C-alpha cells in the first residue's frame, strides 16, 4: 500500500513538473498566435489603403478633371477671373436658462 501511495505522489509530482515546464511555453505560443492574427488584420487593412492610394495617384496623374477638383477643394485654387468666397458657418445661439 505504501508503495502504491509513493507511485501516486511520484506520478502527481511528475505531472506538476511537466505542467510547470510547458505552461509558460504554451502561453507564449498563444500570445504569438494572437499577435500574428492582429498583424495579419492590420496587413489586410494597409493593403486596402495602399490600393486606394494607388488608384488616387493614377487619377491625379491622368485625370485633369479630378486634378482640378482636388486643387479647388484641398488647396483653395481658383481660376483666373473667379472670386473666391469663403463661407463661415454660423454657430447656433446658446441660451442660458
N, C-alpha and C positions, 0 to 999 in steps of 0.2 A: 504494500500500500504506500509506503514511504517513497519507494522508487517511482511509482506512478505519479505522485504529487510533485516529485522533483522534475520528472519529464514534462509535466504540465507547466510548471513555472519556467522551465528551460524554453519550451515552445513559445510561451507567452512573452518571455524576455526577448527571444529571437525575433518574434513578430513586432514587438515595440521598437527594437533596434532597427529593423528594416524599415519600419514606418518613419522613424526619425531620420533615417538616412535618405530616403527617397521623397519625402514630403516637400522639402524645400525645392528640389529639382522639378517636381511636378507642378508646384505653384508658379515657378519661374516660366515653365513651358506654357502654362495657361496665360500668364501675363504677356508673354511674347506673342501668342496667338491673337489676343485681344488687340495688342498694338499693331500687329500686321493687318488685321481686319480694318482698323481705323485708318491706317495708311493707305490701304487699297481703296477705301472710300474716298479719301482725300485725293488720291491719284485720279480717280474717275472724274471727280469734280473739276480738278485742274485741267484734265484733258478736254472736258466740255468747254470750259472757259477759254482754253487755248484755241479750240476750233472756232469759237465765236469771234475771238480777236483776229484770227487769220482771215475770217470772212469779212470782218470790218476793214481790215487792212486792204484786202483786194478791192472792196468797194471804194475806199479812199483813193486808191491808185488809179482806178479805171472808170469811175462813175462821176462825171462832172456835176450832175445834179446833187448827188449825195455830198460831194465836196463843198458845194455852195451851202447846202443845208447845215453841215457841220460848222462851216465858217461863220454862218449867221448865228446859229444857236449857241455854240460854245465859246466863240471868240468875239462875238459882237460886231462882225464885219458888215458894212453896208455898201451898197453900190453907189457909184458916183451920182450925185444929184438926189439921193434919198436922204431924208432927215430922220435920224434915229430918235425914237420915242421910248422912254423908259417908264413903265407902268409900276407904280409903287402901291402895293395892296394896303388898303385902309384897315386898321385894326378895329375890331368891334369895340364900341364904348363899354367901359366897365362901370357898372353902378355899384355903389356901396350902400347896402340897405341897412 
